[in-house]
Amino acid sequence: MSSQHRDPALTVRPPATLKGQAQTLLSERQLEVQAFVVACLSALVADPDRFISDLEAHWPEKKPRGRPPLAAGEGNPE
């Protein structure tokens, strides 16, 4: 079944503390997280080099993708 939504979903998993702090700060300014993300994407498209350089100090470390490797001694018993 296809999505009923006009725009595709974007799923991110920020640290809970960071998400809460951001929601509080945006809410105090009568702004929503979704609108903030859309505004950031729009700013990126408008001037990618400047926007990315402004975020450089805040860029998160790269997380490994996929399943973690099996620990020594774990594996498929035969």
N, CA and C atoms as an extended XYZ file, in Angstrom:
234
Properties=species:S:1:pos:R:3:atomname:S:1:resname:S:1:resid:I:1 pbc="F F F"
N         0.844       -1.176        0.000 N   MET     1
C         0.000        0.000        0.000 CA  MET     1
C         0.891        1.242        0.000 C   MET     1
N         0.619        2.152       -0.899 N   SER     2
C         1.452        3.345       -0.982 CA  SER     2
C         1.055        4.352        0.097 C   SER     2
N         1.981        5.243        0.391 N   SER     3
C         1.746        6.258        1.404 CA  SER     3
C         0.685        7.243        0.928 C   SER     3
N        -0.127        7.711        1.849 N   GLN     4
C        -1.151        8.697        1.515 CA  GLN     4
C        -0.606       10.116        1.613 C   GLN     4
N         0.619       10.243        2.052 N   HIS     5
C         1.210       11.556        2.248 CA  HIS     5
C         1.822       12.078        0.957 C   HIS     5
N         1.757       13.384        0.783 N   ARG     6
C         2.295       14.014       -0.422 CA  ARG     6
C         3.815       13.945       -0.462 C   ARG     6
N         4.441       14.153        0.699 N   ASP     7
C         5.898       14.209        0.763 CA  ASP     7
C         6.450       12.957        1.426 C   ASP     7
N         7.644       12.524        1.013 N   PRO     8
C         8.236       11.325        1.622 CA  PRO     8
C         8.676       11.584        3.063 C   PRO     8
N         8.671       10.526        3.857 N   ALA     9
C         9.094       10.626        5.258 CA  ALA     9
C        10.610       10.764        5.347 C   ALA     9
N        11.051       11.364        6.431 N   LEU    10
C        12.469       11.489        6.735 CA  LEU    10
C        12.626       11.070        8.189 C   LEU    10
N        13.333        9.991        8.415 N   THR    11
C        13.477        9.474        9.771 CA  THR    11
C        14.894        9.711       10.263 C   THR    11
N        15.001       10.367       11.402 N   VAL    12
C        16.293       10.566       12.060 CA  VAL    12
C        16.122       10.202       13.526 C   VAL    12
N        17.201        9.819       14.169 N   ARG    13
C        17.170        9.443       15.574 CA  ARG    13
C        18.223       10.240       16.343 C   ARG    13
N        17.895       11.506       16.655 N   PRO    14
C        18.845       12.297       17.433 CA  PRO    14
C        18.862       11.829       18.880 C   PRO    14
N        19.930       12.103       19.609 N   PRO    15
C        19.943       11.773       21.041 CA  PRO    15
C        18.747       12.432       21.731 C   PRO    15
N        18.134       11.716       22.670 N   ALA    16
C        16.912       12.188       23.327 CA  ALA    16
C        17.102       13.555       23.981 C   ALA    16
N        18.224       13.758       24.646 N   THR    17
C        18.477       15.037       25.316 CA  THR    17
C        18.539       16.176       24.311 C   THR    17
N        19.254       15.969       23.217 N   LEU    18
C        19.379       16.996       22.182 CA  LEU    18
C        18.017       17.306       21.571 C   LEU    18
N        17.247       16.269       21.283 N   LYS    19
C        15.917       16.470       20.699 CA  LYS    19
C        15.034       17.277       21.648 C   LYS    19
N        15.042       16.932       22.917 N   GLY    20
C        14.238       17.652       23.901 CA  GLY    20
C        14.629       19.108       24.015 C   GLY    20
N        15.941       19.367       24.046 N   GLN    21
C        16.417       20.752       24.138 CA  GLN    21
C        16.005       21.546       22.899 C   GLN    21
N        16.134       20.937       21.734 N   ALA    22
C        15.764       21.617       20.493 CA  ALA    22
C        14.265       21.891       20.457 C   ALA    22
N        13.453       20.911       20.864 N   GLN    23
C        12.001       21.117       20.883 CA  GLN    23
C        11.625       22.258       21.818 C   GLN    23
N        12.268       22.317       22.970 N   THR    24
C        11.988       23.388       23.929 CA  THR    24
C        12.339       24.748       23.332 C   THR    24
N        13.528       24.858       22.772 N   LEU    25
C        13.965       26.135       22.198 CA  LEU    25
C        13.072       26.580       21.042 C   LEU    25
N        12.691       25.640       20.194 N   LEU    26
C        11.822       25.985       19.075 CA  LEU    26
C        10.431       26.360       19.574 C   LEU    26
N         9.921       25.599       20.519 N   SER    27
C         8.592       25.863       21.071 CA  SER    27
C         8.524       27.252       21.711 C   SER    27
N         9.573       27.638       22.411 N   GLU    28
C         9.627       28.973       23.015 CA  GLU    28
C         9.524       30.076       21.964 C   GLU    28
N         9.844       29.731       20.732 N   ARG    29
C         9.798       30.691       19.626 CA  ARG    29
C         8.606       30.440       18.704 C   ARG    29
N         7.671       29.621       19.187 N   GLN    30
C         6.465       29.240       18.424 CA  GLN    30
C         6.824       28.611       17.074 C   GLN    30
N         7.838       27.762       17.080 N   LEU    31
C         8.277       27.046       15.886 CA  LEU    31
C         8.172       25.548       16.134 C   LEU    31
N         8.057       24.780       15.047 N   GLU    32
C         7.951       23.323       15.131 CA  GLU    32
C         9.213       22.683       14.564 C   GLU    32
N         9.528       21.500       15.069 N   VAL    33
C        10.716       20.768       14.616 CA  VAL    33
C        10.612       20.466       13.121 C   VAL    33
N         9.456       20.008       12.672 N   GLN    34
C         9.305       19.669       11.254 CA  GLN    34
C         9.590       20.883       10.364 C   GLN    34
N         9.030       22.032       10.707 N   ALA    35
C         9.259       23.242        9.924 CA  ALA    35
C        10.730       23.650        9.977 C   ALA    35
N        11.368       23.447       11.136 N   PHE    36
C        12.789       23.765       11.270 CA  PHE    36
C        13.633       22.902       10.330 C   PHE    36
N        13.324       21.619       10.267 N   VAL    37
C        14.073       20.711        9.382 CA  VAL    37
C        13.874       21.119        7.927 C   VAL    37
N        12.650       21.444        7.553 N   VAL    38
C        12.378       21.878        6.178 CA  VAL    38
C        13.135       23.176        5.884 C   VAL    38
N        13.154       24.111        6.837 N   ALA    39
C        13.890       25.361        6.650 CA  ALA    39
C        15.386       25.096        6.472 C   ALA    39
N        15.925       24.154        7.251 N   CYS    40
C        17.349       23.807        7.126 CA  CYS    40
C        17.647       23.208        5.749 C   CYS    40
N        16.782       22.325        5.276 N   LEU    41
C        16.984       21.735        3.949 CA  LEU    41
C        16.906       22.811        2.866 C   LEU    41
N        15.991       23.746        3.028 N   SER    42
C        15.863       24.844        2.072 CA  SER    42
C        17.116       25.718        2.072 C   SER    42
N        17.634       26.026        3.261 N   ALA    43
C        18.868       26.821        3.360 CA  ALA    43
C        20.049       26.078        2.746 C   ALA    43
N        20.096       24.769        2.921 N   LEU    44
C        21.161       23.957        2.329 CA  LEU    44
C        21.128       24.045        0.812 C   LEU    44
N        19.945       23.908        0.240 N   VAL    45
C        19.809       23.962       -1.217 CA  VAL    45
C        20.153       25.356       -1.746 C   VAL    45
N        19.794       26.391       -1.000 N   ALA    46
C        20.037       27.764       -1.444 CA  ALA    46
C        21.525       28.124       -1.469 C   ALA    46
N        22.278       27.657       -0.466 N   ASP    47
C        23.704       28.009       -0.381 CA  ASP    47
C        24.441       26.902        0.372 C   ASP    47
N        24.692       25.773       -0.299 N   PRO    48
C        25.233       24.599        0.396 CA  PRO    48
C        26.578       24.830        1.076 C   PRO    48
N        27.502       25.500        0.427 N   ASP    49
C        28.830       25.672        1.023 CA  ASP    49
C        28.769       26.490        2.315 C   ASP    49
N        28.049       27.597        2.290 N   ARG    50
C        27.943       28.440        3.481 CA  ARG    50
C        27.188       27.716        4.590 C   ARG    50
N        26.075       27.083        4.238 N   PHE    51
C        25.258       26.434        5.257 CA  PHE    51
C        26.029       25.305        5.939 C   PHE    51
N        26.699       24.483        5.157 N   ILE    52
C        27.475       23.378        5.735 CA  ILE    52
C        28.629       23.910        6.570 C   ILE    52
N        29.289       24.961        6.110 N   SER    53
C        30.405       25.504        6.900 CA  SER    53
C        29.909       26.086        8.223 C   SER    53
N        28.699       26.665        8.229 N   ASP    54
C        28.127       27.175        9.480 CA  ASP    54
C        27.851       26.045       10.478 C   ASP    54
N        27.578       24.865        9.981 N   LEU    55
C        27.266       23.716       10.846 CA  LEU    55
C        28.493       22.892       11.230 C   LEU    55
N        29.619       23.188       10.662 N   GLU    56
C        30.810       22.347       10.818 CA  GLU    56
C        31.126       22.002       12.275 C   GLU    56
N        31.029       22.943       13.175 N   ALA    57
C        31.354       22.697       14.588 CA  ALA    57
C        30.312       21.815       15.278 C   ALA    57
N        29.158       21.631       14.648 N   HIS    58
C        28.064       20.884       15.262 CA  HIS    58
C        27.832       19.523       14.612 C   HIS    58
N        28.631       19.213       13.621 N   TRP    59
C        28.423       17.967       12.873 CA  TRP    59
C        28.687       16.759       13.776 C   TRP    59
N        27.747       15.795       13.830 N   PRO    60
C        27.973       14.623       14.686 CA  PRO    60
C        29.007       13.682       14.078 C   PRO    60
N        29.596       12.880       14.944 N   GLU    61
C        30.542       11.878       14.448 CA  GLU    61
C        29.777       10.839       13.635 C   GLU    61
N        30.451       10.286       12.663 N   LYS    62
C        29.839        9.277       11.810 CA  LYS    62
C        29.610        8.001       12.612 C   LYS    62
N        28.407        7.446       12.495 N   LYS    63
C        28.075        6.207       13.200 CA  LYS    63
C        28.249        5.030       12.249 C   LYS    63
N        28.726        3.900       12.777 N   PRO    64
C        28.835        2.724       11.915 CA  PRO    64
C        27.444        2.247       11.514 C   PRO    64
N        27.331        1.734       10.324 N   ARG    65
C        26.052        1.234        9.822 CA  ARG    65
C        26.059       -0.279        9.810 C   ARG    65
N        24.879       -0.835        9.830 N   GLY    66
C        24.747       -2.285        9.759 CA  GLY    66
C        24.853       -2.928       11.124 C   GLY    66
N        24.875       -4.218       11.109 N   ARG    67
C        24.962       -4.971       12.362 CA  ARG    67
C        26.370       -4.922       12.918 C   ARG    67
N        26.459       -4.874       14.241 N   PRO    68
C        27.807       -4.897       14.825 CA  PRO    68
C        28.434       -6.270       14.604 C   PRO    68
N        29.752       -6.328       14.537 N   PRO    69
C        30.407       -7.625       14.339 CA  PRO    69
C        30.168       -8.521       15.554 C   PRO    69
N        30.165       -9.821       15.323 N   LEU    70
C        30.014      -10.778       16.413 CA  LEU    70
C        31.223      -10.714       17.332 C   LEU    70
N        30.969      -10.797       18.615 N   ALA    71
C        32.057      -10.829       19.587 CA  ALA    71
C        32.757      -12.184       19.513 C   ALA    71
N        34.006      -12.225       19.924 N   ALA    72
C        34.764      -13.483       19.913 CA  ALA    72
C        34.005      -14.534       20.714 C   ALA    72
N        33.929      -15.717       20.209 N   GLY    73
C        33.244      -16.806       20.913 CA  GLY    73
C        31.778      -16.901       20.530 C   GLY    73
N        31.226      -15.864       19.915 N   GLU    74
C        29.852      -15.922       19.472 CA  GLU    74
C        29.854      -16.386       18.030 C   GLU    74
N        28.834      -17.010       17.661 N   GLY    75
C        28.747      -17.451       16.287 CA  GLY    75
C        27.711      -18.532       16.154 C   GLY    75
N        27.685      -19.110       15.017 N   ASN    76
C        26.725      -20.138       14.744 CA  ASN    76
C        27.245      -21.469       15.263 C   ASN    76
N        26.603      -22.046       16.312 N   PRO    77
C        27.085      -23.338       16.817 CA  PRO    77
C        26.874      -24.417       15.768 C   PRO    77
N        27.889      -25.250       15.623 N   GLU    78
C        27.786      -26.296       14.582 CA  GLU    78
C        27.766      -27.661       15.170 C   GLU    78
